[in-house]
Amino acid sequence: MNDVAVESYKPSDDEPFMNERQREYFRRKLIAWRESILAESRDTLAALQQESENHPDFADRASSETDRAIELRARDRQRKLIAKIEAALARIDDGSYGYCVETGDAISLRRLDARPIATLSVEAQERHERRERIYRDE
């Protein structure tokens, strides 16, 4: 398949679920997402190294430290996201990608397109969130 056909392809409910073309579509989407996060992380690291100068003013130093802490928390979230992307790529390889880990049902293509690391169907996700709210509210 040529690159133009790959770029214009969108998974459809009219074709067999998780066929080779759909798996390749999601693999490319996940890899591009991972590469984007890694590039952003490299840029942040370079900026943090550049920013490491001493600030003589306490307010400037406090502001810089706050910015740095926020950036590092964001990077930590992105590190966890990369682990989820890697897990999704492994599921593509083992044939379990696109299926709910709780029910085994197919996850909708729209959901996977919006959240390619999804492991739960919408219904299972809603049940999970309801249980979390119940336990949190007790």
C-alpha positions as CSV (number, residue, x, y, z in Angstrom):
1,M,0.0,0.0,0.0
2,N,1.5,3.4,-0.9
3,D,1.9,6.2,1.6
4,V,-0.8,8.4,0.1
5,A,-3.4,5.5,0.6
6,V,-2.1,5.0,4.1
7,E,-2.4,8.7,5.0
8,S,-5.9,9.0,3.7
9,Y,-7.2,5.7,5.2
10,K,-9.7,5.9,8.1
11,P,-10.9,2.7,9.8
12,S,-14.5,1.9,9.0
13,D,-17.2,-0.3,10.6
14,D,-17.8,-1.7,7.0
15,E,-14.7,-3.8,7.2
16,P,-13.6,-6.7,9.4
17,F,-12.7,-5.4,12.9
18,M,-8.9,-5.2,13.5
19,N,-8.0,-6.3,10.1
20,E,-4.4,-5.8,9.0
21,R,-5.1,-2.3,7.6
22,Q,-6.7,-1.2,10.9
23,R,-3.9,-2.6,13.0
24,E,-1.4,-0.7,10.8
25,Y,-3.4,2.5,11.0
26,F,-3.4,2.3,14.8
27,R,0.3,1.2,15.0
28,R,1.3,4.3,12.9
29,K,-0.9,6.6,15.0
30,L,0.6,5.3,18.3
31,I,4.2,5.5,17.0
32,A,3.6,9.1,15.8
33,W,2.1,10.0,19.2
34,R,5.0,8.5,21.0
35,E,7.6,10.3,18.8
36,S,5.8,13.6,19.4
37,I,5.9,13.1,23.1
38,L,9.6,12.1,23.0
39,A,10.5,15.2,20.9
40,E,8.6,17.4,23.4
41,S,10.4,15.8,26.3
42,R,13.8,16.5,24.6
43,D,12.8,20.1,24.1
44,T,11.7,20.4,27.7
45,L,14.9,18.9,29.0
46,A,17.0,21.3,26.9
47,A,15.0,24.2,28.2
48,L,15.3,23.1,31.8
49,Q,19.1,22.7,31.4
50,Q,19.3,26.2,30.0
51,E,17.0,27.6,32.7
52,S,19.2,26.2,35.5
53,E,20.9,29.6,36.0
54,N,20.8,31.2,39.5
55,H,18.2,33.9,40.1
56,P,19.4,36.5,42.6
57,D,15.8,37.6,43.3
58,F,13.8,35.2,45.6
59,A,10.6,35.8,43.7
60,D,12.2,35.0,40.4
61,R,13.8,31.9,41.9
62,A,10.5,30.7,43.4
63,S,8.7,31.3,40.1
64,S,11.4,29.4,38.3
65,E,11.2,26.5,40.8
66,T,7.4,26.4,40.4
67,D,7.6,26.3,36.6
68,R,10.2,23.6,36.8
69,A,8.0,21.5,39.2
70,I,5.0,21.8,36.9
71,E,7.1,20.8,33.9
72,L,8.5,17.8,35.7
73,R,5.0,16.7,36.7
74,A,3.9,17.0,33.1
75,R,6.9,15.0,31.9
76,D,6.1,12.3,34.5
77,R,2.5,12.0,33.1
78,Q,3.9,11.8,29.6
79,R,6.4,9.0,30.8
80,K,3.3,7.1,32.0
81,L,1.5,7.8,28.7
82,I,4.5,6.4,26.8
83,A,4.2,3.2,28.8
84,K,0.6,3.0,27.8
85,I,1.4,3.6,24.2
86,E,4.1,0.8,24.4
87,A,1.5,-1.5,25.9
88,A,-1.0,-0.7,23.1
89,L,1.7,-1.5,20.5
90,A,2.3,-4.8,22.3
91,R,-1.4,-5.6,22.1
92,I,-1.4,-4.9,18.4
93,D,1.4,-7.4,18.1
94,D,-0.3,-10.1,20.2
95,G,-3.7,-9.6,18.5
96,S,-5.6,-8.3,21.6
97,Y,-5.6,-4.6,20.6
98,G,-9.1,-3.1,20.2
99,Y,-10.8,-5.5,22.6
100,C,-12.0,-4.6,26.1
101,V,-9.8,-6.2,28.8
102,E,-12.9,-6.6,31.0
103,T,-15.5,-8.0,28.6
104,G,-13.6,-9.1,25.5
105,D,-16.0,-7.0,23.4
106,A,-14.7,-4.9,20.6
107,I,-13.9,-1.3,21.5
108,S,-15.6,1.1,19.0
109,L,-13.3,2.4,16.2
110,R,-14.4,6.0,17.1
111,R,-13.2,5.5,20.7
112,L,-9.9,3.9,19.6
113,D,-9.4,6.8,17.1
114,A,-10.0,9.3,19.8
115,R,-8.0,7.4,22.5
116,P,-5.8,4.8,20.8
117,I,-4.5,3.5,24.2
118,A,-8.1,2.6,25.4
119,T,-8.3,-0.8,27.0
120,L,-12.0,-0.6,28.0
121,S,-15.1,-0.3,26.0
122,V,-17.2,2.9,26.7
123,E,-19.6,0.8,28.7
124,A,-16.9,-0.9,30.8
125,Q,-15.2,2.5,31.3
126,E,-18.4,4.0,32.5
127,R,-18.9,1.2,35.0
128,H,-15.3,1.6,36.2
129,E,-15.8,5.4,36.7
130,R,-19.1,4.8,38.6
131,R,-17.4,2.3,40.9
132,E,-14.6,4.8,41.5
133,R,-17.1,7.5,42.4
134,I,-18.9,5.2,44.8
135,Y,-15.7,4.2,46.6
136,R,-14.4,7.7,46.7
137,D,-17.6,9.1,48.1
138,E,-17.8,6.6,51.0
